[in-house]
Amino acid sequence: MKSAARLIIIATAFTAGWAHALPDDRSKPIEIQANSAERDAKTGDKTYTRNVDIQQGTIHISSNTVVLESNNNELTQINATGNPATYRQQLTGPDDIVDAAANKIHFDVAKDLITLLGNGSLKQQSGNISGERIEYDIKSERVRAQAAEAGSADNSKRITVIIPPSKKTSSNTTSSTKEKK
């Protein structure tokens, strides 16, 4: 491994509780609100700017700019840029929410891969992770985090992973504390 800044950590333990998104999200219509919109007739790409909000089922994206790329009238890529751009989605139940934020969010729809670039953070009930580059593969339920941008010589940056105590452990601690009084 070349340096700590380039070290990629596969946080399998962190993602053990992560599940696939609700199955009907992709079958719902996409609603987009923005201050302006532009469509490239040749490529089919659509650019939305200023105060952009996108909703599809439980998926919600907010940012300053969103570019939707298409191939044969099928959405293939979503690129959101903001201060920060945010992505939120309900996974299996009402308390199982994934919240992501970064300077740039790239969502490869076909691969079910979300990439957070620049000040990225990914939060869910099972824990939080932050770093300069975070990839969340929805299909394999894996997260990869990188402290600094690829090729950077900055070894001072690190990723941060926070895993909350299990509910069973916290309730046992509470019971033990009450018994001691």
N, CA, C and O of each residue as an XYZ file, in Angstrom:
724
protein
N       0.842     -1.166      0.000
C       0.000      0.000      0.000
C       0.889      1.230      0.000
O       1.860      1.302      0.753
N       0.560      2.191     -0.838
C       1.450      3.327     -1.047
C       1.425      4.323      0.098
O       2.486      4.780      0.525
N       0.260      4.673      0.609
C       0.220      5.615      1.722
C      -1.109      5.489      2.438
O      -2.078      4.948      1.905
N      -1.131      5.997      3.650
C      -2.360      5.938      4.444
C      -3.471      6.743      3.781
O      -4.644      6.382      3.882
N      -3.106      7.840      3.098
C      -4.118      8.675      2.450
C      -4.794      7.961      1.290
O      -5.938      8.266      0.953
N      -4.096      7.014      0.679
C      -4.664      6.304     -0.460
C      -5.305      4.977     -0.057
O      -5.922      4.297     -0.878
N      -5.153      4.629      1.180
C      -5.681      3.356      1.647
C      -7.189      3.315      1.483
O      -7.901      4.214      1.931
N      -7.656      2.286      0.849
C      -9.091      2.110      0.683
C      -9.554      1.082      1.694
O      -9.011     -0.020      1.770
N     -10.542      1.444      2.455
C     -11.060      0.538      3.463
C     -12.413      0.030      3.013
O     -13.304      0.810      2.677
N     -12.558     -1.273      3.009
C     -13.861     -1.862      2.718
C     -14.522     -2.107      4.060
O     -14.107     -2.990      4.811
N     -15.522     -1.349      4.355
C     -16.136     -1.387      5.679
C     -17.287     -2.390      5.688
O     -18.452     -2.009      5.802
N     -16.958     -3.647      5.569
C     -17.983     -4.686      5.507
C     -18.767     -4.761      6.807
O     -19.991     -4.895      6.784
N     -18.091     -4.676      7.920
C     -18.795     -4.741      9.207
C     -19.758     -3.572      9.343
O     -20.852     -3.723      9.887
N     -19.352     -2.410      8.851
C     -20.177     -1.213      8.906
C     -21.462     -1.399      8.113
O     -22.513     -0.899      8.515
N     -21.395     -2.111      6.992
C     -22.554     -2.230      6.115
C     -23.356     -3.499      6.350
O     -24.301     -3.761      5.606
N     -23.022     -4.283      7.340
C     -23.714     -5.551      7.557
C     -25.220     -5.366      7.690
O     -25.981     -6.230      7.253
N     -25.669     -4.262      8.281
C     -27.093     -4.048      8.478
C     -27.773     -3.358      7.308
O     -28.988     -3.162      7.333
N     -27.020     -2.986      6.288
C     -27.611     -2.255      5.181
C     -28.390     -3.199      4.297
O     -27.973     -4.336      4.075
N     -29.513     -2.739      3.790
C     -30.349     -3.572      2.937
C     -30.670     -2.811      1.663
O     -30.424     -1.610      1.550
N     -31.214     -3.528      0.727
C     -31.583     -2.887     -0.536
C     -32.736     -1.917     -0.326
O     -33.512     -2.048      0.620
N     -32.832     -0.959     -1.208
C     -33.871      0.049     -1.129
C     -35.241     -0.574     -1.365
O     -35.361     -1.709     -1.826
N     -36.260      0.195     -1.038
C     -37.605     -0.283     -1.276
C     -37.768     -0.605     -2.759
O     -37.341      0.176     -3.609
N     -38.373     -1.732     -3.075
C     -38.420     -2.180     -4.467
C     -39.230     -1.290     -5.402
O     -38.996     -1.304     -6.611
N     -40.169     -0.523     -4.880
C     -41.010      0.262     -5.779
C     -40.479      1.656     -6.082
O     -41.111      2.381     -6.850
N     -39.327      2.073     -5.505
C     -38.785      3.402     -5.789
C     -38.566      3.627     -7.280
O     -38.938      4.674     -7.808
N     -37.975      2.671     -7.952
C     -37.644      2.836     -9.383
C     -38.885      2.840    -10.277
O     -38.826      3.322    -11.409
N     -39.993      2.316     -9.790
C     -41.202      2.297    -10.612
C     -42.017      3.578    -10.472
O     -43.010      3.762    -11.177
N     -41.608      4.457     -9.574
C     -42.321      5.720     -9.352
C     -41.807      6.783    -10.313
O     -40.669      6.713    -10.777
N     -42.660      7.778    -10.611
C     -42.213      8.871    -11.486
C     -41.173      9.738    -10.783
O     -41.129      9.806     -9.554
N     -40.343     10.395    -11.577
C     -39.336     11.315    -11.051
C     -39.919     12.723    -11.117
O     -40.337     13.175    -12.183
N     -39.948     13.418     -9.975
C     -40.433     14.792     -9.927
C     -39.240     15.699     -9.664
O     -38.494     15.497     -8.706
N     -39.065     16.704    -10.527
C     -37.916     17.605    -10.417
C     -38.423     19.035    -10.276
O     -39.284     19.488    -11.031
N     -37.865     19.734     -9.287
C     -38.129     21.157     -9.124
C     -36.794     21.879     -9.144
O     -35.844     21.451     -8.488
N     -36.716     22.972     -9.893
C     -35.488     23.762     -9.997
C     -35.839     25.147    -10.476
O     -36.960     25.392    -10.922
N     -34.886     26.057    -10.386
C     -35.109     27.405    -10.884
C     -34.918     27.504    -12.391
O     -35.478     28.398    -13.026
N     -34.122     26.582    -12.980
C     -33.968     26.576    -14.438
C     -33.634     25.167    -14.919
O     -33.135     24.332    -14.165
N     -33.924     24.929    -16.195
C     -33.670     23.620    -16.795
C     -33.197     23.797    -18.230
O     -33.569     24.754    -18.909
N     -32.374     22.861    -18.680
C     -31.859     22.885    -20.048
C     -31.763     21.448    -20.533
O     -31.340     20.568    -19.783
N     -32.152     21.200    -21.780
C     -32.075     19.856    -22.356
C     -31.255     19.895    -23.632
O     -31.470     20.746    -24.495
N     -30.303     18.957    -23.746
C     -29.500     18.818    -24.952
C     -30.207     17.791    -25.834
O     -30.233     16.604    -25.506
N     -30.774     18.239    -26.940
C     -31.554     17.361    -27.809
C     -30.726     16.234    -28.418
O     -31.248     15.142    -28.646
N     -29.437     16.482    -28.685
C     -28.585     15.451    -29.281
C     -28.271     14.329    -28.307
O     -28.340     13.155    -28.670
N     -27.925     14.679    -27.067
C     -27.531     13.652    -26.099
C     -28.693     13.208    -25.213
O     -28.667     12.106    -24.665
N     -29.707     14.053    -25.068
C     -30.805     13.743    -24.159
C     -30.498     14.133    -22.727
O     -31.332     13.948    -21.841
N     -29.291     14.680    -22.486
C     -28.913     15.093    -21.139
C     -29.740     16.306    -20.719
O     -30.060     17.178    -21.527
N     -30.075     16.330    -19.427
C     -30.851     17.427    -18.874
C     -30.079     18.020    -17.708
O     -29.574     17.296    -16.850
N     -29.992     19.363    -17.685
C     -29.289     20.053    -16.611
C     -30.276     20.942    -15.875
O     -30.982     21.745    -16.484
N     -30.317     20.788    -14.551
C     -31.190     21.582    -13.698
C     -30.300     22.375    -12.763
O     -29.349     21.837    -12.195
N     -30.607     23.665    -12.600
C     -29.744     24.503    -11.766
C     -30.548     25.307    -10.760
O     -31.737     25.572    -10.937
N     -29.852     25.683     -9.700
C     -30.333     26.509     -8.603
C     -31.532     25.886     -7.894
O     -32.611     25.714     -8.462
N     -31.293     25.562     -6.641
C     -32.348     25.070     -5.762
C     -33.040     23.826     -6.335
O     -34.265     23.782     -6.446
N     -32.243     22.825     -6.692
C     -32.766     21.625     -7.342
C     -33.220     20.605     -6.294
O     -32.485     20.290     -5.358
N     -34.425     20.103     -6.463
C     -34.978     19.028     -5.631
C     -35.530     17.959     -6.550
O     -36.347     18.239     -7.427
N     -35.077     16.729     -6.343
C     -35.548     15.598     -7.145
C     -36.127     14.566     -6.191
O     -35.516     14.237     -5.175
N     -37.304     14.059     -6.521
C     -37.972     13.052     -5.696
C     -38.417     11.903     -6.597
O     -39.027     12.117     -7.645
N     -38.099     10.669     -6.167
C     -38.606      9.466     -6.833
C     -38.864      8.439     -5.738
O     -37.930      7.857     -5.187
N     -40.127      8.225     -5.432
C     -40.449      7.341     -4.317
C     -39.839      7.903     -3.055
O     -40.087      9.059     -2.711
N     -39.037      7.100     -2.350
C     -38.393      7.574     -1.119
C     -37.038      8.221     -1.383
O     -36.401      8.706     -0.447
N     -36.582      8.241     -2.633
C     -35.304      8.867     -2.980
C     -35.504     10.378     -3.081
O     -36.439     10.850     -3.729
N     -34.611     11.133     -2.430
C     -34.662     12.592     -2.496
C     -33.241     13.118     -2.687
O     -32.349     12.805     -1.899
N     -33.034     13.919     -3.737
C     -31.734     14.533     -4.024
C     -31.932     16.039     -4.037
O     -32.863     16.545     -4.664
N     -31.049     16.758     -3.339
C     -31.065     18.226     -3.338
C     -29.665     18.718     -3.661
O     -28.680     18.171     -3.166
N     -29.576     19.755     -4.496
C     -28.270     20.336     -4.805
C     -28.428     21.637     -5.569
O     -29.539     22.085     -5.851
N     -27.292     22.229     -5.896
C     -27.285     23.450     -6.697
C     -27.472     23.123     -8.179
O     -28.172     23.841     -8.894
N     -26.840     22.031     -8.641
C     -26.912     21.623    -10.044
C     -27.044     20.113    -10.130
O     -26.366     19.379     -9.412
N     -27.924     19.653    -11.017
C     -28.064     18.222    -11.281
C     -28.070     18.015    -12.783
O     -28.793     18.693    -13.513
N     -27.249     17.063    -13.241
C     -27.240     16.677    -14.650
C     -27.724     15.233    -14.720
O     -27.143     14.342    -14.099
N     -28.793     15.011    -15.482
C     -29.316     13.669    -15.710
C     -28.865     13.226    -17.093
O     -29.192     13.864    -18.094
N     -28.109     12.126    -17.146
C     -27.631     11.604    -18.423
C     -28.489     10.408    -18.809
O     -28.856      9.587    -17.968
N     -28.800     10.328    -20.095
C     -29.655      9.258    -20.595
C     -29.023      8.566    -21.782
O     -28.177      9.134    -22.474
N     -29.445      7.327    -22.010
C     -29.058      6.567    -23.184
C     -30.326      5.890    -23.693
O     -30.936      5.098    -22.975
N     -30.724      6.193    -24.917
C     -31.971      5.661    -25.484
C     -33.160      5.938    -24.575
O     -33.957      5.043    -24.294
N     -33.275      7.177    -24.120
C     -34.356      7.631    -23.238
C     -34.427      6.900    -21.903
O     -35.474      6.904    -21.256
N     -33.328      6.270    -21.479
C     -33.276      5.611    -20.181
C     -32.224      6.300    -19.321
O     -31.078      6.465    -19.741
N     -32.620      6.701    -18.115
C     -31.722      7.382    -17.204
C     -30.551      6.476    -16.844
O     -30.754      5.345    -16.404
N     -29.314      6.970    -17.031
C     -28.129      6.162    -16.751
C     -27.270      6.743    -15.629
O     -26.689      5.986    -14.852
N     -27.177      8.068    -15.528
C     -26.305      8.723    -14.549
C     -27.015      9.937    -13.961
O     -27.759     10.641    -14.645
N     -26.765     10.160    -12.682
C     -27.203     11.387    -12.021
C     -25.957     12.009    -11.403
O     -25.259     11.362    -10.624
N     -25.680     13.254    -11.745
C     -24.536     13.977    -11.198
C     -25.047     15.229    -10.510
O     -25.593     16.125    -11.154
N     -24.867     15.286     -9.189
C     -25.334     16.419     -8.396
C     -24.130     17.141     -7.795
O     -23.207     16.510     -7.280
N     -24.154     18.473     -7.870
C     -23.092     19.293     -7.307
C     -23.726     20.334     -6.404
O     -24.715     20.965     -6.779
N     -23.159     20.521     -5.206
C     -23.737     21.504     -4.294
C     -22.841     21.784     -3.121
O     -21.702     21.320     -3.056
N     -23.364     22.544     -2.203
C     -22.648     22.912     -0.981
C     -23.441     22.542      0.250
O     -23.854     23.463      0.956
N     -23.687     21.338      0.569
C     -23.358     20.137     -0.204
C     -24.546     19.693     -1.052
O     -25.645     20.237     -0.952
N     -24.294     18.697     -1.884
C     -25.373     17.980     -2.556
C     -25.777     16.875     -1.574
O     -24.924     16.325     -0.878
N     -27.073     16.548     -1.516
C     -27.526     15.523     -0.577
C     -28.346     14.458     -1.278
O     -29.000     14.712     -2.290
N     -28.294     13.247     -0.709
C     -29.049     12.098     -1.202
C     -29.660     11.435      0.027
O     -28.963     11.181      1.010
N     -30.951     11.156     -0.026
C     -31.640     10.514      1.092
C     -32.561      9.454      0.521
O     -33.225      9.672     -0.492
N     -32.597      8.282      1.193
C     -33.465      7.212      0.722
C     -33.859      6.301      1.879
O     -33.042      5.956      2.733
N     -35.116      5.928      1.880
C     -35.594      4.937      2.835
C     -35.256      3.564      2.271
O     -35.528      3.279      1.105
N     -34.661      2.715      3.107
C     -34.279      1.395      2.631
C     -35.406      0.405      2.904
O     -36.306      0.276      2.074
N     -35.392     -0.282      4.008
C     -36.394     -1.326      4.242
C     -37.566     -0.904      5.102
O     -38.655     -1.458      4.960
N     -37.380      0.056      5.986
C     -38.449      0.465      6.880
C     -38.345      1.934      7.218
O     -37.409      2.605      6.783
N     -39.305      2.453      7.999
C     -39.328      3.895      8.278
C     -38.105      4.403      9.040
O     -37.744      5.571      8.899
N     -37.461      3.557      9.840
C     -36.267      3.986     10.576
C     -34.979      3.665      9.842
O     -33.899      4.043     10.295
N     -35.076      2.975      8.722
C     -33.892      2.549      7.968
C     -33.676      3.515      6.804
O     -34.097      3.259      5.676
N     -33.008      4.633      7.107
C     -32.792      5.712      6.144
C     -31.298      5.838      5.877
O     -30.491      5.732      6.801
N     -30.926      6.064      4.624
C     -29.541      6.387      4.293
C     -29.517      7.875      3.927
O     -30.307      8.344      3.108
N     -28.591      8.601      4.556
C     -28.381     10.020      4.278
C     -26.958     10.186      3.787
O     -26.015      9.755      4.450
N     -26.796     10.806      2.631
C     -25.467     11.036      2.067
C     -25.341     12.508      1.703
O     -26.312     13.153      1.306
N     -24.119     13.027      1.849
C     -23.846     14.414      1.478
C     -22.402     14.508      1.000
O     -21.526     13.807      1.507
N     -22.162     15.370      0.029
C     -20.818     15.601     -0.501
C     -20.856     16.821     -1.412
O     -21.926     17.316     -1.766
N     -19.669     17.296     -1.784
C     -19.604     18.380     -2.763
C     -20.166     17.917     -4.106
O     -20.826     18.679     -4.812
N     -19.890     16.639     -4.451
C     -20.404     16.046     -5.685
C     -20.921     14.639     -5.388
O     -20.282     13.867     -4.673
N     -22.074     14.324     -5.941
C     -22.631     12.983     -5.820
C     -22.843     12.455     -7.229
O     -23.510     13.083     -8.051
N     -22.264     11.290     -7.491
C     -22.421     10.624     -8.788
C     -23.179      9.322     -8.535
O     -22.749      8.495     -7.730
N     -24.300      9.144     -9.220
C     -25.099      7.931     -9.070
C     -25.150      7.233    -10.413
O     -25.780      7.724    -11.349
N     -24.481      6.075    -10.513
C     -24.525      5.242    -11.716
C     -25.737      4.331    -11.551
O     -25.690      3.352    -10.806
N     -26.800      4.652    -12.237
C     -28.086      3.977    -12.058
C     -27.998      2.490    -12.418
O     -28.510      1.646    -11.683
N     -27.358      2.167    -13.537
C     -27.262      0.768    -13.975
C     -26.474     -0.094    -12.992
O     -26.818     -1.255    -12.768
N     -25.429      0.465    -12.411
C     -24.573     -0.291    -11.482
C     -25.049     -0.183    -10.034
O     -24.500     -0.850     -9.157
N     -26.067      0.649     -9.768
C     -26.503      0.920     -8.395
C     -25.321      1.337     -7.524
O     -25.151      0.841     -6.410
N     -24.506      2.256     -8.046
C     -23.307      2.714     -7.350
C     -23.389      4.219     -7.124
O     -23.536      4.999     -8.065
N     -23.291      4.607     -5.852
C     -23.282      6.021     -5.483
C     -21.861      6.377     -5.063
O     -21.273      5.703     -4.217
N     -21.306      7.445     -5.659
C     -19.968      7.905     -5.312
C     -20.076      9.325     -4.778
O     -20.617     10.214     -5.436
N     -19.550      9.524     -3.571
C     -19.536     10.837     -2.935
C     -18.117     11.392     -3.054
O     -17.157     10.725     -2.669
N     -17.982     12.594     -3.579
C     -16.667     13.200     -3.806
C     -16.560     14.544     -3.099
O     -17.388     15.429     -3.313
N     -15.538     14.699     -2.255
C     -15.315     15.956     -1.551
C     -16.196     16.102     -0.328
O     -17.404     16.305     -0.445
N     -15.598     15.999      0.837
C     -16.329     16.143      2.106
C     -17.539     15.225      2.190
O     -18.622     15.651      2.592
N     -17.356     13.976      1.813
C     -18.458     13.027      1.794
C     -18.798     12.471      3.164
O     -17.927     12.282      4.013
N     -20.074     12.214      3.357
C     -20.526     11.523      4.561
C     -21.709     10.640      4.200
O     -22.567     11.012      3.399
N     -21.734      9.475      4.805
C     -22.801      8.505      4.580
C     -23.273      8.061      5.954
O     -22.490      7.526      6.739
N     -24.546      8.282      6.248
C     -25.090      7.979      7.571
C     -26.278      7.046      7.433
O     -27.115      7.177      6.541
N     -26.311      6.095      8.361
C     -27.422      5.176      8.424
C     -27.528      4.659      9.836
O     -26.628      4.874     10.647
N     -28.599      3.992     10.136
C     -28.845      3.480     11.471
C     -27.669      2.646     11.990
O     -27.375      2.671     13.185
N     -26.997      1.910     11.101
C     -25.905      1.034     11.521
C     -24.565      1.752     11.677
O     -23.590      1.135     12.106
N     -24.494      3.055     11.334
C     -23.259      3.793     11.524
C     -23.065      4.913     10.527
O     -23.883      5.123      9.632
N     -21.956      5.635     10.702
C     -21.613      6.770      9.840
C     -20.195      6.594      9.330
O     -19.350      6.006     10.005
N     -19.934      7.110      8.124
C     -18.583      7.118      7.580
C     -18.397      8.433      6.832
O     -19.310      8.907      6.155
N     -17.202      9.021      6.961
C     -16.921     10.252      6.231
C     -15.515     10.190      5.657
O     -14.629      9.542      6.214
N     -15.324     10.877      4.528
C     -14.039     10.910      3.847
C     -14.156     11.716      2.569
O     -15.229     12.222      2.241
N     -13.061     11.835      1.854
C     -13.053     12.611      0.612
C     -13.703     11.862     -0.549
O     -14.244     12.484     -1.463
N     -13.654     10.537     -0.519
C     -14.285      9.729     -1.573
C     -14.920      8.508     -0.919
O     -14.245      7.718     -0.258
N     -16.224      8.369     -1.115
C     -16.957      7.231     -0.561
C     -17.761      6.617     -1.688
O     -18.486      7.311     -2.401
N     -17.628      5.313     -1.842
C     -18.431      4.580     -2.823
C     -19.365      3.645     -2.070
O     -18.930      2.888     -1.202
N     -20.640      3.700     -2.403
C     -21.617      2.804     -1.800
C     -22.244      1.973     -2.910
O     -22.998      2.494     -3.732
N     -21.933      0.688     -2.931
C     -22.481     -0.247     -3.908
C     -23.748     -0.831     -3.306
O     -23.690     -1.647     -2.386
N     -24.876     -0.413     -3.820
C     -26.163     -0.817     -3.273
C     -26.381     -2.320     -3.425
O     -26.891     -2.962     -2.507
N     -26.004     -2.889     -4.565
C     -26.218     -4.324     -4.814
C     -25.435     -5.206     -3.860
O     -26.000     -6.128     -3.271
N     -24.145     -4.944     -3.696
C     -23.308     -5.799     -2.844
C     -23.292     -5.330     -1.391
O     -22.714     -5.985     -0.524
N     -23.939     -4.176     -1.133
C     -24.007     -3.607      0.204
C     -22.613     -3.367      0.787
O     -22.347     -3.706      1.940
N     -21.729     -2.782     -0.019
C     -20.361     -2.493      0.412
C     -20.084     -0.997      0.316
O     -20.577     -0.296     -0.568
N     -19.284     -0.548      1.253
C     -18.841      0.838      1.265
C     -17.326      0.835      1.173
O     -16.659      0.052      1.850
N     -16.781      1.712      0.333
C     -15.335      1.929      0.265
C     -15.121      3.408      0.539
O     -15.801      4.263     -0.029
N     -14.183      3.694      1.403
C     -13.907      5.089      1.734
C     -12.431      5.371      1.551
O     -11.578      4.525      1.822
N     -12.148      6.566      1.089
C     -10.764      6.988      0.854
C     -10.596      8.347      1.522
O     -11.458      9.218      1.407
N      -9.489      8.516      2.214
C      -9.260      9.737      2.975
C      -9.013     10.958      2.097
O      -9.614     12.008      2.321
N      -8.153     10.840      1.117
C      -7.806     11.970      0.251
C      -8.058     11.575     -1.201
O      -8.218     10.397     -1.520
N      -8.092     12.568     -2.061
C      -8.287     12.296     -3.478
C      -7.142     11.454     -4.013
O      -6.007     11.580     -3.552
N      -7.433     10.595     -4.983
C      -6.403      9.743     -5.580
C      -5.264     10.614     -6.100
O      -5.496     11.630     -6.756
N      -4.037     10.209     -5.804
C      -2.868     10.947     -6.261
C      -2.442     12.064     -5.329
O      -1.401     12.686     -5.543
N      -3.236     12.330     -4.288
C      -2.906     13.404     -3.358
C      -1.746     12.995     -2.459
O      -1.635     11.833     -2.067
N      -0.900     13.936     -2.140
C       0.217     13.681     -1.235
C      -0.154     14.030      0.205
O       0.688     13.941      1.099
N      -1.401     14.424      0.435
C      -1.850     14.828      1.770
C      -2.102     13.594      2.630
O      -3.134     12.937      2.493
N      -1.168     13.285      3.506
C      -1.303     12.133      4.398
C      -2.000     12.487      5.703
O      -2.197     11.614      6.548
N      -2.378     13.747      5.886
C      -3.010     14.155      7.134
C      -4.504     13.837      7.155
O      -5.103     13.763      8.228
N      -5.103     13.652      5.997
C      -6.527     13.356      5.938
C      -6.769     11.885      6.238
O      -5.985     11.015      5.858
N      -7.857     11.631      6.918
C      -8.222     10.263      7.270
C      -9.717     10.103      7.134
O     -10.453     11.090      7.135
N     -10.173      8.876      7.018
C     -11.603      8.621      7.046
C     -12.025      8.484      8.499
O     -11.197      8.228      9.374
N     -13.294      8.651      8.748
C     -13.842      8.463     10.088
C     -15.035      7.530      9.985
O     -15.931      7.742      9.168
N     -15.044      6.491     10.819
C     -16.166      5.551     10.888
C     -16.687      5.582     12.315
O     -15.913      5.461     13.265
N     -17.992      5.743     12.468
C     -18.622      5.723     13.783
C     -19.673      4.631     13.777
O     -20.616      4.665     12.986
N     -19.502      3.660     14.664
C     -20.455      2.558     14.786
C     -21.130      2.702     16.147
O     -20.475      2.574     17.181
N     -22.440      2.968     16.153
C     -23.119      3.156     17.442
C     -23.213      1.836     18.204
O     -23.163      0.764     17.600
N     -23.351      1.911     19.530
C     -23.512      0.669     20.295
C     -24.824      0.000     19.906
O     -25.781      0.664     19.508
N     -24.853     -1.311     20.025
C     -26.091     -2.010     19.691
C     -27.149     -1.663     20.719
O     -26.826     -1.314     21.854
N     -28.403     -1.756     20.329
C     -29.496     -1.434     21.242
C     -29.488     -2.390     22.426
O     -29.820     -1.998     23.544
N     -29.113     -3.637     22.188
C     -29.063     -4.629     23.251
C     -28.016     -4.219     24.284
O     -28.268     -4.297     25.487
N     -26.833     -3.780     23.819
C     -25.761     -3.345     24.712
C     -26.185     -2.116     25.503
O     -25.941     -2.049     26.708
N     -26.830     -1.117     24.836
C     -27.237      0.090     25.543
C     -28.293     -0.198     26.586
O     -28.251      0.399     27.662
N     -29.251     -1.094     26.318
C     -30.283     -1.395     27.301
C     -29.684     -2.166     28.472
O     -30.124     -1.984     29.608
N     -28.691     -3.023     28.228
C     -28.015     -3.726     29.311
C     -27.254     -2.744     30.197
O     -27.244     -2.891     31.419
N     -26.620     -1.748     29.593
C     -25.881     -0.737     30.337
C     -26.843      0.064     31.202
O     -26.544      0.348     32.362
N     -28.002      0.432     30.646
C     -28.996      1.182     31.394
C     -29.496      0.365     32.574
O     -29.632      0.903     33.673
N     -29.774     -0.926     32.378
C     -30.253     -1.794     33.440
C     -29.200     -1.924     34.531
O     -29.528     -1.877     35.717
N     -27.940     -2.086     34.142
C     -26.849     -2.232     35.107
C     -26.697     -0.975     35.944
O     -26.446     -1.051     37.146
N     -26.849      0.186     35.308
C     -26.716      1.459     36.003
C     -27.825      1.615     37.025
O     -27.575      2.079     38.137
N     -29.044      1.238     36.673
C     -30.180      1.351     37.585
C     -30.003      0.412     38.770
O     -30.329      0.785     39.897
N     -29.495     -0.801     38.543
C     -29.323     -1.779     39.614
C     -28.294     -1.326     40.623
O     -28.414     -1.660     41.802
N     -27.274     -0.568     40.201
C     -26.208     -0.122     41.081
C     -26.666      0.971     42.024
O     -26.049      1.164     43.071
N     -27.717      1.689     41.694
C     -28.182      2.820     42.518
C     -28.865      2.380     43.754
O     -29.310      3.214     44.544
